């Protein structure tokens, strides 16, 4: 017979409801995130009830004891602690003088996940997927080539103004995070594809107008992140790339990983990607090393 879960005190339930309502209205969080917050807080409230405590009366040692009594994977623990920190920060804002029991709890160290990158042959297939005999195919090929050639963020790609492009010098001026500008080379192949798009496709999409955006939708307006994600996914499926492995950002990751595999300097890569800190760029060295390890294991006689 399944044991019945401890009940949640009415005061705790009201506190949780008020918190969920607050973060929903202030931050517009997804239902999935809100459900996770509620689930984590209700689990804590039930356990505290068995200890004669409530969410408001809990001390740091109560939370530490709860974590010890409910072992979970490191990532789940980190998410759970994040829920608790958010809740108690909310209570502290609402009640001056309230002592947040999460302030001195050490955060678990989560393993840093590596960015996904496609193999070079997969990238080749993806870039060649658009039908360049059509207006939209010319646009899509130019966008894919430019993103892979320059490592642009998706937002940077779709927001590029026409004035930022200098085909004569083979560069594009990009405004990245924090409003910082950088010049990024685009390479011969991307330049050729952009020229073809500019000559035969963009005038058709512009419909006689002078839109500021470089890449235009069917309606002659600037592209959106969602539009670009849809076309990337569609082309990936047509060339046999599993949809779970693809996203617009994968092209940026692949750009960085492939450059390092071919001997690029980390500092130069940092400038191309527009990273403010070298530590952000260094994670790509891990991706490159993992690729080299697999290559060694697959082909070396003692691998």
N, C-alpha and C positions, 0 to 999 in steps of 0.2 A: 504494500500500500504506500502510495507516494505521500511523503511528509508535506504538510501544508506550510507555505512560506509565512514567516512572521509578518504581521500587519504593519502598516506605516501609520504613525501618529498623524492625526488630522492637522496639527500645526506644521509638521514637516511637509505634508502634502501641499498645504497652502503656500508654504515657502518655495517649494519646487515649482508650482504653477506660476507664481509671481515672477520667479526668475526666468522661466521659459518664455513667458509673455514679454518680459523686458528685453531679452536678447533677440527675440523674434522681431519686435517692433524697432529696435535700435539698429540691428545689424542685418536684418533680413536673411538669417541663416536658413540653410536648406532643411527640409523635414528630416532628412537622414541625420544631420548634425544635432538637431533638437531632440530627436528620439534617443540618440546616444547620450546626450546630457541627462535626459530624464531617466534612462535606464541606469546610468552610473549613480546618480543621486538617490534613486529609489533603493538600489542595492545597499548603499551606505546607510540610508535611513533605517532600513529593516535591521541591519546588523547592530546599529547603535541602539535601537529599541531593545534588543536582547541584553544590552549592557546597561540599561537604565539611563541612556543618554538620548539626546536629540541632535538634530543638525546644528542648532544654535548653541548647544552646550558643549559640543565636541571640542576636545583639546588635541594638540599635536600628537600626543601619545595614543589617543584613540584612533586617529587616522593611520598612524604607523602600524598599530595592532591590526586594524582592518586589512591593510595591504598584506600583512603577514599571514592572516587567516584566509585570504582569498587569492592564492597564487595564480598569476596569469602570465602570458608572454610579455616580454619587455615592451613591445609596441602597445599592447592593450593596457599595460600599467601606465605608460606615458599618457595615453588618451584619457584614462580614468583620472589621473592626477590633474590633467588639464581641465577636466570637467569640474573637479572640486575647487581648483584655484579660481576658476571663472565664477563659480557660485559664491564662494566666500568673499571675493572681491566685490561682488554685487551687494552682499549683505553689509559689508563694511562701508560702502558708499551710502547705503540707505540708513545705516545706524551709526552715527559718529560715536567713537569710543569702542566699537566692537573690535576684538582682537582676532585677526585672521589666523586660524590654526595651520594654514598651509604655508605660511611665509618661510618657515625654517626647515621644511621638508625637502630633502635633496631630490632633484629631478633625476630619473633614470637615464642612462646613456643609451640612446637608440642607435642601432647600426645604420650608417649612412647608405642609403640606396643609390646604386649607380644609375646614371641616365641610360636610357635605352638608345642603341644605335643600330642602324641597319648595315648589312654588309655592302661593300662597294658595288657588287653585281646587282644587289637588290635596288640600290639607289639608281643605277643605270636603267633598270627596268621601269622604275617609277617615273623617272624623268621622261622616258620615251613613250609613256602611256597616252598622253593627250594626242588627239587627232589634230595635227597642225594644218590640216586642210579646212578647218572650220575657224570661225572667229573666236569662239570661246576656247577652242583647243590651242590657238596661238597665245591667248592670254594665259591660260593655265600652264602651258609649257614655260612661258617666260617667268611666271611667278615661282614655279618649282625650281627652275634653274637658278634664279636669283637668290632664293632662300638657301639653297644648298651651296651656292658659290660664295655667299657672303656671311652665312650664319646668323641672319637677322632673326630677331624675335618675331612671332606671328603678328603682334600688334604693330611692330615697326614696319613690317612688310605691307600690311593692308593700309597703313596710314601714310605711306610714302607719297609726298607731293611730287608732281611732275618736275617741279623746279629743282628737286634735290638730285636729279640724275644728270651726270655728265658723261655721256658716252665717248666723247673725244678723249677724255683722260681715263676712262674706264673705272670711274668711281661713283659712289653714291653717298650723299651726306645723310646721316641717320641721326635722328633725335631719340636718344634712349631714355632710360630711367633717370629721374631727377633732372630732366631737361638738358642733359649733356649731349653735345654733338660729337660725332666722330665720322671720319672719312673711311669708307670701306671699299677695297677693290672688288670688282665684280667678275673679272675673268673674261676671256674671249668668247667662250660658248654662251655664257649668260648674256653678254653684250649683243651677240648676234641674234639671240632669241628675243631680246627686248626690242631691238631694231625692227625685226619682222613684225612684232606685235604693234609697235608704234606706226609702222607703215600701213599695215593691212587690217588690223583689228580695232585699235583704239579709236580711229575716226568713226568707224561704224557704231561702236558702243557710245561714243560721245554725242552722236546725233546732231552734229552741227553746233554743239555748245562748247564751252571752254572750262570743263570741270578741273579742279585743282589736283585731284588724286591721280596718281600714275596708273593704277589698275582699277578698271571700271567694271561694274556689274552690268547685267542685261539692261537695266534701267538707266544706265549712264551715270550712276552714282558710285561713290567709293565702295570698295569691298568691305566685308565685315569678317571678324575672326570666325564666326559660325559658317559663313559661306566658304571660306578657305578650308576649314576643317572638313566640311562635307565633300569637297572635291578631292582633297587628299585621300580621304577614306575610300571614296569611290574608285580612284585610280589604283590604290593599293590592292583592293579586292580583285580588280581586273588582271593584275599581274601576279596574283597568288600570294600576296603578303597577308598574313593573318591579321585581322582588324585589331586585335588586342595589342599588337606590336607597333601599331602606327598611330601617330598624331602629328599635327603640324610641327610641334616642338621636336619631334624625332629628327627632322631634317637638320635642325640646329645642332642637336647632339651629334649627329652623324658627321656634319661639317667639322666640328671640333675634334672628334675622335680620329677621323681620317687624316686630318692635318697632322696630329701628333704621331700617328702611325708612320707618316712619311717624313718625320723629323722636324716638324715645326717647333719654334722656340715658344716656351710657355708664356713669356712676357708679351711676345707679339700676338699670341692667341688671345691673351687677356684684352689687349687693345681692340682686336677685331670683334670680340664678343661684347665689348662694352661693360666688362665686369669692373666694379670699383675696387674689389679686393682680389689679390692673386689667389687666396685660399679657395675662392669660388671656382676659379678656373682649374685648380689642381685636381679636382675630382675627376677630370677627364683623363688625367694620367693613369688613374686606376682603371678606367674603361680600356685604355690602350693596353695596359699591362695584362688585363684579363684576356684580351684578344690574342696577345702574344703567347700567353700560357696555353690557350687552347690550340693555337697553331703548332706550338712545340709538342704538345701531347699527341696531336694528330699525326704529325709527320716525322718527328725525330725518332730514330731507331730505339732510343732508350727513353722515350717520352712516357 
